[in-house]
Amino acid sequence: MTCMRLDHLSYAAGPQGLAAATARLSELLGEKFHDGGVHPRFGTRNMVLPLTNGQFLEVVEPLDHPASDKAPFGQAVRTRSEAGGGWLGWVVAVSDIRDIEARLHREAVTGSRHRPDGVELRWKQIGVKGLQSDPQLPFFVQWQIDDHLHPSAEATGDVGLSKLEIAGNPERVAEWLGEPAQHPLDHVDVDWVAPYGTPGILAASFSTPDGVVRI
């Protein structure tokens, strides 16, 4: 069985744009985001905050590009951004995405972005259509880079994810994950809330040197 872990959280910038959204979150968390670059296949771009425990937080916005209207991830980002922005979803890293392809009966797509220093980050991802139809569900990535290039490797501070509040059903999420023995949220405090509207991440809490910050 493929190994799974919580890789990152994705937050969509609102109509105010990427710079304004990251400035607000930086002020709350006490750490600056890095320019992550453009996702050419998805028509999006992001800024990244490395976290402890091998995780990171990305803030993403759609570009004025045809890919953001055609690619599922671009569509998801645009829809959330046009709705005012906020939490888009959570992402699980897997050791072998072929297991997920076989279970979901679809093929992963290749994603990439170039950091400002020219380094290309590549990965495969699958499951964004599941996120679109049911936002409590994560999508899956398999990184195709050395560990030292993972976005979390740039962490210089002490900000880490401590808690997630998710409107949804843990049994449904476990079914989507393939009910792994090692659940990717095992090491994160999770409050599952019965959804009274759209399911998905309601809030995330982060440990910082100045205390816990809930966003």
KEMI-174240 format. One record per residue: residue number from 1; residue in three letters; x, y, z of N, C-alpha, C in turn. Coordinates in nm, 3 decimals. Atoms other than C-alpha are relative to their C-alpha. Layout:
KEMI-174240
SITE  num  residu     n_c1     n_c2     n_c3    ca_c1    ca_c2    ca_c3     c_c1     c_c2     c_c3
SITE  NUM     ala        X        Y        Z        X        Y        Z        X        Y        Z
...
//
This chain:
KEMI-174240
SITE  num  residu     n_c1     n_c2     n_c3    ca_c1    ca_c2    ca_c3     c_c1     c_c2     c_c3
SITE    1     met    0.085   -0.120    0.000    0.000    0.000    0.000    0.088    0.124    0.000
SITE    2     thr   -0.078   -0.122    0.008    0.128    0.344   -0.091   -0.004    0.077    0.132
SITE    3     cys   -0.007   -0.082   -0.121    0.242    0.567    0.197   -0.062    0.136   -0.028
SITE    4     met    0.067   -0.129    0.013    0.045    0.888    0.256    0.039    0.091    0.115
SITE    5     arg   -0.020   -0.100   -0.106    0.111    1.208    0.447   -0.063    0.131   -0.045
SITE    6     leu    0.052   -0.133    0.032   -0.042    1.552    0.466    0.114    0.085   -0.053
SITE    7     asp   -0.108   -0.074    0.066    0.166    1.761    0.225   -0.016    0.150    0.014
SITE    8     his    0.020   -0.144   -0.011    0.013    2.107    0.212   -0.148    0.037   -0.001
SITE    9     leu    0.132   -0.060    0.008   -0.293    2.327    0.243    0.002    0.104   -0.111
SITE   10     ser    0.011   -0.095    0.111   -0.415    2.538   -0.047   -0.108    0.102    0.033
SITE   11     tyr    0.088   -0.112   -0.032   -0.574    2.880    0.006   -0.013    0.088   -0.125
SITE   12     ala    0.022   -0.079    0.120   -0.730    3.076   -0.281   -0.007    0.148    0.034
SITE   13     ala    0.008   -0.145   -0.016   -0.666    3.449   -0.302   -0.135    0.048   -0.053
SITE   14     gly    0.127   -0.057    0.045   -0.981    3.657   -0.338    0.020    0.103   -0.109
SITE   15     pro   -0.009   -0.100    0.107   -1.055    3.939   -0.582    0.110    0.103    0.024
SITE   16     gln   -0.106   -0.097   -0.028   -0.794    4.155   -0.404    0.135   -0.044   -0.055
SITE   17     gly   -0.122    0.048    0.062   -0.522    3.934   -0.553    0.095   -0.070    0.093
SITE   18     leu   -0.095    0.083   -0.073   -0.231    3.721   -0.447    0.083    0.080    0.100
SITE   19     ala   -0.086   -0.078   -0.088   -0.012    3.995   -0.300   -0.074    0.043    0.126
SITE   20     ala    0.077   -0.045   -0.116   -0.286    4.127   -0.072   -0.033   -0.117    0.093
SITE   21     ala    0.035    0.117   -0.083   -0.388    3.780    0.047    0.121   -0.048    0.079
SITE   22     thr   -0.119    0.048   -0.070   -0.033    3.675    0.132    0.049    0.103    0.103
SITE   23     ala   -0.039   -0.103   -0.098    0.039    4.009    0.304   -0.083   -0.014    0.127
SITE   24     arg    0.087    0.016   -0.117   -0.260    3.954    0.532    0.038   -0.124    0.080
SITE   25     leu   -0.035    0.123   -0.070   -0.164    3.595    0.613    0.140    0.010    0.063
SITE   26     ser   -0.134   -0.020   -0.056    0.201    3.692    0.665   -0.006    0.078    0.131
SITE   27     glu    0.014   -0.080   -0.122    0.097    3.951    0.920   -0.057   -0.084    0.114
SITE   28     leu    0.060    0.086   -0.102   -0.115    3.695    1.104    0.099   -0.103    0.053
SITE   29     leu   -0.086    0.113   -0.036    0.149    3.420    1.103    0.142    0.043    0.037
SITE   30     gly   -0.133   -0.049   -0.035    0.460    3.636    1.143    0.112   -0.054   -0.086
SITE   31     glu   -0.100    0.051    0.094    0.640    3.480    0.845   -0.035    0.045   -0.140
SITE   32     lys    0.022   -0.044    0.137    0.686    3.590    0.486   -0.013   -0.121   -0.094
SITE   33     phe    0.016    0.100    0.104    0.572    3.385    0.188    0.107    0.019   -0.108
SITE   34     his   -0.092   -0.004    0.113    0.806    3.298   -0.101   -0.078   -0.005   -0.130
SITE   35     asp    0.059    0.009    0.133    0.721    3.349   -0.466    0.019   -0.142   -0.052
SITE   36     gly   -0.010    0.139    0.045    0.639    2.999   -0.586    0.009   -0.015   -0.150
SITE   37     gly   -0.005    0.007    0.145    0.604    3.076   -0.955   -0.134   -0.036   -0.062
SITE   38     val    0.120    0.026    0.080    0.354    2.994   -1.228   -0.015   -0.149   -0.026
SITE   39     his    0.033    0.137    0.042    0.180    2.660   -1.290   -0.052    0.010   -0.144
SITE   40     pro    0.044   -0.025    0.139    0.169    2.678   -1.673   -0.111   -0.092   -0.046
SITE   41     arg    0.103    0.092    0.047   -0.046    2.370   -1.719   -0.137    0.031    0.060
SITE   42     phe    0.125   -0.023   -0.072   -0.309    2.489   -1.470   -0.050    0.144   -0.010
SITE   43     gly    0.041   -0.139    0.010   -0.316    2.863   -1.541   -0.011    0.068    0.134
SITE   44     thr    0.001   -0.058   -0.134   -0.239    2.956   -1.181    0.142    0.036    0.041
SITE   45     arg   -0.130   -0.025   -0.061    0.045    3.091   -0.972   -0.019    0.001    0.151
SITE   46     asn    0.014    0.008   -0.145    0.124    3.065   -0.604    0.115    0.069    0.072
SITE   47     met   -0.103   -0.039   -0.094    0.319    3.193   -0.308   -0.005   -0.102    0.113
SITE   48     val   -0.014    0.116   -0.089    0.444    2.947   -0.048    0.059    0.041    0.134
SITE   49     leu   -0.058   -0.014   -0.134    0.505    2.946    0.325    0.040   -0.138    0.050
SITE   50     pro   -0.042    0.129   -0.055    0.717    2.649    0.441   -0.039   -0.012    0.147
SITE   51     leu    0.040    0.028   -0.138    0.591    2.493    0.764    0.089   -0.110    0.057
SITE   52     thr   -0.070    0.111   -0.063    0.735    2.250    1.014   -0.064   -0.132   -0.043
SITE   53     asn    0.053    0.135    0.025    0.681    1.872    0.982   -0.014   -0.033   -0.148
SITE   54     gly    0.002    0.036    0.141    0.749    1.865    0.608   -0.123    0.044   -0.075
SITE   55     gln    0.123   -0.048    0.062    0.437    2.062    0.520    0.020    0.145   -0.045
SITE   56     phe   -0.004   -0.141    0.039    0.366    2.398    0.357   -0.140    0.051   -0.027
SITE   57     leu    0.125   -0.068    0.030    0.090    2.648    0.297    0.020    0.077   -0.130
SITE   58     glu   -0.008   -0.077    0.124    0.028    2.783   -0.052   -0.122    0.089   -0.012
SITE   59     val    0.109   -0.088    0.040   -0.180    3.079   -0.157    0.007    0.008   -0.152
SITE   60     val    0.000    0.016    0.145   -0.286    3.048   -0.519   -0.107    0.090   -0.062
SITE   61     glu    0.099   -0.080    0.071   -0.464    3.266   -0.773   -0.004   -0.043   -0.147
SITE   62     pro    0.008    0.032    0.142   -0.590    3.211   -1.130    0.064    0.110   -0.083
SITE   63     leu   -0.054   -0.095    0.096   -0.417    3.377   -1.422   -0.101    0.025   -0.111
SITE   64     asp    0.082   -0.026    0.117   -0.584    3.538   -1.719    0.058   -0.082   -0.116
SITE   65     his   -0.061    0.095    0.092   -0.496    3.232   -1.924   -0.101   -0.110   -0.030
SITE   66     pro    0.099    0.103    0.033   -0.703    2.969   -2.110    0.009   -0.124    0.089
SITE   67     ala   -0.016    0.121   -0.082   -0.557    2.692   -1.891   -0.081    0.008    0.128
SITE   68     ser    0.075   -0.011   -0.126   -0.732    2.831   -1.583   -0.149   -0.027   -0.021
SITE   69     asp    0.139    0.034    0.031   -1.065    2.774   -1.760   -0.018   -0.145   -0.039
SITE   70     lys    0.008    0.137    0.052   -0.981    2.425   -1.889    0.048   -0.105    0.100
SITE   71     ala   -0.055    0.098   -0.093   -0.768    2.251   -1.625   -0.083   -0.004    0.127
SITE   72     pro    0.081    0.008   -0.121   -0.961    2.120   -1.324    0.055    0.083    0.117
SITE   73     phe   -0.055   -0.078   -0.112   -0.718    2.280   -1.076   -0.022    0.149   -0.025
SITE   74     gly    0.025   -0.140    0.032   -0.740    2.615   -1.255   -0.146    0.038    0.020
SITE   75     gln    0.143   -0.024   -0.020   -1.120    2.588   -1.255   -0.034    0.012    0.147
SITE   76     ala    0.028   -0.002   -0.144   -1.125    2.511   -0.883    0.050    0.129    0.064
SITE   77     val   -0.057   -0.123   -0.055   -0.899    2.805   -0.802   -0.084    0.120   -0.042
SITE   78     arg    0.078   -0.114    0.048   -1.096    3.046   -1.019   -0.136    0.008    0.070
SITE   79     thr    0.131    0.003   -0.065   -1.429    2.938   -0.871    0.009    0.050    0.144
SITE   80     arg   -0.015   -0.041   -0.141   -1.305    2.980   -0.513    0.040    0.146    0.010
SITE   81     ser   -0.044   -0.139   -0.003   -1.134    3.310   -0.587   -0.116    0.095   -0.031
SITE   82     glu    0.112   -0.086    0.037   -1.441    3.456   -0.756   -0.109    0.001    0.107
SITE   83     ala    0.096    0.006   -0.110   -1.646    3.349   -0.454    0.050    0.077    0.122
SITE   84     gly   -0.053   -0.079   -0.111   -1.427    3.569   -0.233    0.130   -0.051    0.056
SITE   85     gly   -0.125    0.058   -0.050   -1.128    3.343   -0.173   -0.021   -0.078    0.128
SITE   86     gly    0.005    0.079   -0.123   -1.046    3.126    0.127    0.057   -0.138   -0.023
SITE   87     trp   -0.058    0.134    0.006   -0.958    2.765    0.193   -0.052   -0.075   -0.121
SITE   88     leu    0.033    0.078    0.120   -0.948    2.560   -0.125   -0.001   -0.149    0.030
SITE   89     gly   -0.004    0.143   -0.029   -0.843    2.220    0.007    0.130   -0.042    0.066
SITE   90     trp   -0.121    0.059   -0.057   -0.582    1.990    0.155    0.052   -0.106   -0.096
SITE   91     val   -0.068    0.081    0.101   -0.332    1.783   -0.036    0.084   -0.107    0.068
SITE   92     val   -0.070    0.115   -0.056   -0.191    1.439    0.038    0.111   -0.044   -0.094
SITE   93     ala   -0.112    0.054    0.078    0.152    1.329   -0.083    0.001   -0.151    0.014
SITE   94     val   -0.004    0.146    0.000    0.178    0.963   -0.181    0.132   -0.047   -0.058
SITE   95     ser   -0.127    0.055    0.047    0.476    0.740   -0.248   -0.012   -0.061   -0.139
SITE   96     asp    0.019    0.062    0.132    0.324    0.574   -0.557   -0.141    0.034   -0.049
SITE   97     ile    0.131   -0.048    0.045    0.045    0.754   -0.738   -0.070   -0.100   -0.091
SITE   98     arg    0.063    0.102    0.085   -0.016    0.451   -0.960   -0.110   -0.074    0.075
SITE   99     asp    0.105    0.064   -0.080   -0.213    0.296   -0.673   -0.128    0.083   -0.002
SITE  100     ile    0.117   -0.088    0.002   -0.445    0.599   -0.672   -0.063   -0.001   -0.139
SITE  101     glu    0.052    0.006    0.137   -0.477    0.591   -1.052   -0.085   -0.126   -0.018
SITE  102     ala    0.072    0.127    0.016   -0.585    0.226   -1.037   -0.133    0.003    0.075
SITE  103     arg    0.122   -0.003   -0.081   -0.840    0.293   -0.763   -0.103    0.097   -0.055
SITE  104     leu    0.092   -0.101    0.052   -0.989    0.607   -0.921   -0.031   -0.019   -0.148
SITE  105     his    0.023    0.031    0.142   -0.972    0.463   -1.276    0.020    0.124   -0.088
SITE  106     arg   -0.037   -0.114    0.085   -0.809    0.774   -1.420    0.150    0.023    0.013
SITE  107     glu   -0.144   -0.024    0.001   -0.460    0.899   -1.499    0.034    0.131    0.069
SITE  108     ala   -0.051   -0.124   -0.059   -0.262    1.154   -1.300    0.050    0.091   -0.111
SITE  109     val   -0.057   -0.096    0.094   -0.152    1.471   -1.476    0.130    0.055    0.060
SITE  110     thr   -0.127   -0.055   -0.043    0.192    1.626   -1.460   -0.015    0.149    0.028
SITE  111     gly   -0.002   -0.141   -0.034    0.232    1.960   -1.286    0.144    0.046    0.015
SITE  112     ser   -0.134   -0.053   -0.015    0.532    2.189   -1.272   -0.008    0.149    0.027
SITE  113     arg   -0.018   -0.145   -0.011    0.647    2.536   -1.178    0.149    0.028    0.014
SITE  114     his   -0.139   -0.044   -0.014    0.975    2.724   -1.197    0.007    0.103    0.113
SITE  115     arg   -0.024   -0.099   -0.103    1.090    2.898   -0.883    0.071    0.121   -0.061
SITE  116     pro   -0.070   -0.118    0.053    1.231    3.250   -0.927    0.149   -0.023   -0.027
SITE  117     asp   -0.142    0.028    0.025    1.582    3.102   -0.907    0.021   -0.094   -0.119
SITE  118     gly   -0.011    0.082    0.120    1.506    2.892   -1.215   -0.017   -0.149    0.023
SITE  119     val    0.015    0.142   -0.029    1.473    2.556   -1.038   -0.142   -0.046   -0.034
SITE  120     glu    0.131    0.053    0.036    1.189    2.348   -1.183   -0.043   -0.106    0.101
SITE  121     leu    0.061    0.100   -0.087    0.964    2.157   -0.944   -0.104   -0.075   -0.082
SITE  122     arg    0.093    0.082    0.077    0.771    1.867   -1.096   -0.070   -0.099    0.093
SITE  123     trp    0.078    0.097   -0.076    0.501    1.639   -0.962   -0.110   -0.057   -0.089
SITE  124     lys    0.123    0.051    0.062    0.204    1.427   -1.065   -0.113    0.019    0.101
SITE  125     gln    0.114   -0.019   -0.090   -0.141    1.494   -0.925   -0.125   -0.062   -0.059
SITE  126     ile    0.126    0.064    0.039   -0.483    1.335   -0.932   -0.103    0.028    0.109
SITE  127     gly    0.106   -0.012   -0.098   -0.819    1.386   -0.765   -0.059    0.138    0.014
SITE  128     val    0.055   -0.135   -0.012   -0.892    1.755   -0.823   -0.149    0.001   -0.035
SITE  129     lys    0.143    0.007    0.032   -1.228    1.662   -0.980   -0.080   -0.045    0.122
SITE  130     gly    0.066    0.037   -0.124   -1.314    1.494   -0.651   -0.014    0.118    0.094
SITE  131     leu    0.003   -0.122   -0.080   -1.225    1.815   -0.469   -0.107    0.095   -0.051
SITE  132     gln    0.100   -0.090    0.057   -1.444    2.013   -0.708   -0.142   -0.042    0.037
SITE  133     ser    0.136    0.048   -0.026   -1.748    1.793   -0.649   -0.028   -0.014    0.149
SITE  134     asp    0.017    0.022   -0.145   -1.689    1.739   -0.275    0.123    0.057    0.072
SITE  135     pro   -0.122   -0.068   -0.048   -1.445    1.993   -0.120    0.059   -0.052    0.132
SITE  136     gln   -0.063    0.060   -0.118   -1.390    1.788    0.197    0.112   -0.096   -0.040
SITE  137     leu   -0.095    0.100    0.045   -1.183    1.547   -0.015    0.132    0.064   -0.041
SITE  138     pro   -0.128   -0.052    0.047   -0.812    1.602   -0.068    0.028   -0.048   -0.142
SITE  139     phe   -0.055    0.062    0.119   -0.630    1.555   -0.393    0.141   -0.049    0.031
SITE  140     phe   -0.123    0.074   -0.026   -0.310    1.356   -0.427    0.113    0.051   -0.089
SITE  141     val   -0.119   -0.034    0.078    0.043    1.445   -0.539    0.110   -0.102    0.027
SITE  142     gln   -0.126    0.072   -0.017    0.359    1.249   -0.596    0.110    0.090   -0.055
SITE  143     trp   -0.107   -0.089    0.041    0.663    1.474   -0.605    0.103   -0.076   -0.082
SITE  144     gln   -0.105    0.058    0.084    0.925    1.406   -0.871    0.127    0.085    0.009
SITE  145     ile   -0.116   -0.084   -0.031    1.204    1.601   -0.708    0.073   -0.061    0.119
SITE  146     asp   -0.073    0.040   -0.120    1.475    1.541   -0.448   -0.063    0.066    0.123
SITE  147     asp    0.063   -0.049   -0.123    1.363    1.590   -0.088    0.043    0.143    0.034
SITE  148     his   -0.047   -0.133   -0.040    1.578    1.900   -0.044   -0.063    0.112   -0.083
SITE  149     leu    0.068   -0.100    0.080    1.374    2.076   -0.314   -0.148    0.014    0.037
SITE  150     his    0.140   -0.011   -0.042    1.037    2.015   -0.147   -0.024    0.137    0.064
SITE  151     pro    0.023   -0.135   -0.052    0.875    2.351   -0.059    0.016    0.015    0.151
SITE  152     ser   -0.017   -0.010   -0.145    0.887    2.269    0.312    0.145    0.009    0.042
SITE  153     ala   -0.142    0.004   -0.035    1.266    2.236    0.300    0.057    0.140    0.024
SITE  154     glu   -0.047   -0.137   -0.018    1.296    2.616    0.297   -0.043    0.059    0.134
SITE  155     ala    0.051   -0.052   -0.128    1.140    2.647    0.643    0.114    0.055    0.085
SITE  156     thr   -0.100   -0.063   -0.088    1.335    2.887    0.863   -0.061    0.040    0.133
SITE  157     gly    0.068   -0.042   -0.123    1.075    2.962    1.130   -0.059   -0.117    0.075
SITE  158     asp    0.062    0.100   -0.087    0.864    2.777    1.383   -0.151   -0.005   -0.018
SITE  159     val    0.144    0.004    0.026    0.521    2.801    1.220   -0.037   -0.139   -0.050
SITE  160     gly    0.042    0.133    0.039    0.342    2.469    1.194   -0.150   -0.015    0.010
SITE  161     leu    0.143    0.028   -0.004   -0.006    2.334    1.131   -0.030   -0.081    0.126
SITE  162     ser    0.034    0.071   -0.123   -0.167    2.229    1.458   -0.141   -0.058    0.001
SITE  163     lys    0.138    0.048   -0.004   -0.536    2.181    1.384   -0.073    0.036   -0.128
SITE  164     leu    0.090   -0.026    0.112   -0.789    2.154    1.101   -0.144   -0.017    0.046
SITE  165     glu    0.144    0.013   -0.020   -1.162    2.211    1.120   -0.062   -0.024   -0.137
SITE  166     ile    0.051    0.041    0.131   -1.332    2.028    0.834   -0.148   -0.032    0.011
SITE  167     ala    0.141    0.037    0.012   -1.700    2.024    0.748   -0.007   -0.121   -0.093
SITE  168     gly    0.002    0.120    0.083   -1.746    1.671    0.628   -0.017   -0.125    0.082
SITE  169     asn    0.022    0.131   -0.058   -1.762    1.303    0.704    0.131   -0.078   -0.003
SITE  170     pro   -0.129    0.071    0.001   -1.445    1.121    0.817   -0.006   -0.135   -0.068
SITE  171     glu    0.012    0.128    0.068   -1.579    0.791    0.685    0.005    0.018   -0.151
SITE  172     arg   -0.007   -0.027    0.143   -1.628    0.943    0.340    0.143    0.031   -0.042
SITE  173     val   -0.138   -0.033    0.032   -1.276    1.083    0.347    0.087   -0.125    0.003
SITE  174     ala   -0.078    0.124   -0.009   -1.132    0.748    0.459   -0.024   -0.088   -0.122
SITE  175     glu    0.033    0.079    0.120   -1.313    0.577    0.172    0.074    0.057   -0.122
SITE  176     trp   -0.070   -0.065    0.111   -1.166    0.831   -0.074    0.149   -0.028    0.004
SITE  177     leu   -0.143    0.027   -0.017   -0.819    0.773    0.067    0.035   -0.146   -0.023
SITE  178     gly   -0.026    0.143    0.010   -0.859    0.398    0.029    0.018   -0.063    0.135
SITE  179     glu   -0.007    0.048   -0.138   -0.881    0.357    0.407    0.139   -0.050    0.036
SITE  180     pro   -0.136    0.043   -0.033   -0.504    0.349    0.465    0.017   -0.024    0.149
SITE  181     ala   -0.028    0.024   -0.141   -0.368    0.208    0.789    0.057    0.125    0.066
SITE  182     gln   -0.059   -0.125   -0.048   -0.169    0.531    0.828   -0.076    0.115   -0.064
SITE  183     his    0.079   -0.111    0.053   -0.419    0.815    0.782    0.086    0.125   -0.006
SITE  184     pro   -0.086   -0.119    0.012   -0.253    1.135    0.654   -0.029    0.108    0.104
SITE  185     leu    0.032   -0.097   -0.103   -0.429    1.333    0.928    0.024   -0.053    0.141
SITE  186     asp   -0.022    0.060   -0.132   -0.316    1.106    1.211    0.076    0.093    0.095
SITE  187     his   -0.085   -0.083   -0.086   -0.066    1.366    1.337   -0.048    0.145    0.005
SITE  188     val    0.059   -0.133   -0.006   -0.297    1.667    1.304   -0.131   -0.009    0.078
SITE  189     asp    0.125   -0.006   -0.073   -0.576    1.757    1.545   -0.110    0.043   -0.096
SITE  190     val    0.107   -0.030    0.096   -0.897    1.748    1.337   -0.135    0.001    0.071
SITE  191     asp    0.139   -0.006   -0.042   -1.246    1.863    1.428   -0.087   -0.021   -0.122
SITE  192     trp    0.093    0.026    0.110   -1.503    1.709    1.195   -0.135    0.059    0.038
SITE  193     val    0.126   -0.070   -0.026   -1.817    1.922    1.173   -0.099   -0.042   -0.106
SITE  194     ala    0.103    0.035    0.097   -2.140    1.812    1.013   -0.027    0.120   -0.090
SITE  195     pro    0.017   -0.115    0.090   -2.172    2.031    0.701   -0.145    0.044   -0.009
SITE  196     tyr    0.134   -0.058    0.019   -2.473    2.262    0.690   -0.005    0.081   -0.130
SITE  197     gly   -0.009   -0.066    0.130   -2.361    2.405    0.357    0.103   -0.076   -0.080
SITE  198     thr   -0.105    0.063    0.079   -2.062    2.339    0.137    0.103   -0.065    0.092
SITE  199     pro   -0.103    0.063   -0.083   -1.823    2.083    0.290    0.138    0.053   -0.036
SITE  200     gly   -0.138   -0.042    0.025   -1.450    2.147    0.315    0.064    0.058    0.123
SITE  201     ile   -0.072   -0.058   -0.112   -1.194    2.318    0.535   -0.072    0.127    0.046
SITE  202     leu    0.060   -0.119   -0.059   -1.359    2.568    0.769    0.107    0.093    0.056
SITE  203     ala   -0.106   -0.080   -0.061   -1.043    2.683    0.947    0.122   -0.087    0.022
SITE  204     ala   -0.125    0.067   -0.035   -0.682    2.593    1.014    0.068    0.081    0.108
SITE  205     ser   -0.073   -0.065   -0.109   -0.485    2.670    1.329    0.147   -0.032   -0.013
SITE  206     phe   -0.145    0.012    0.015   -0.111    2.727    1.325    0.068    0.038    0.130
SITE  207     ser   -0.082   -0.036   -0.116    0.138    2.722    1.609    0.108    0.096   -0.048
SITE  208     thr   -0.101   -0.100    0.032    0.364    3.028    1.601    0.072    0.039    0.128
SITE  209     pro   -0.070   -0.045   -0.121    0.620    3.178    1.840   -0.084    0.092    0.088
SITE  210     asp    0.086   -0.092   -0.076    0.346    3.424    1.944   -0.130   -0.064    0.042
SITE  211     gly    0.122    0.070   -0.039    0.082    3.159    2.007   -0.070   -0.059   -0.119
SITE  212     val    0.076    0.066    0.104   -0.184    2.979    1.808   -0.079    0.104   -0.079
SITE  213     val    0.073   -0.088    0.091   -0.332    3.160    1.506   -0.101   -0.083   -0.078
SITE  214     arg    0.107    0.071    0.073   -0.665    3.044    1.362   -0.041    0.083   -0.120
SITE  215     ile    0.034   -0.067    0.126   -0.740    3.131    1.000   -0.116   -0.073   -0.066
//
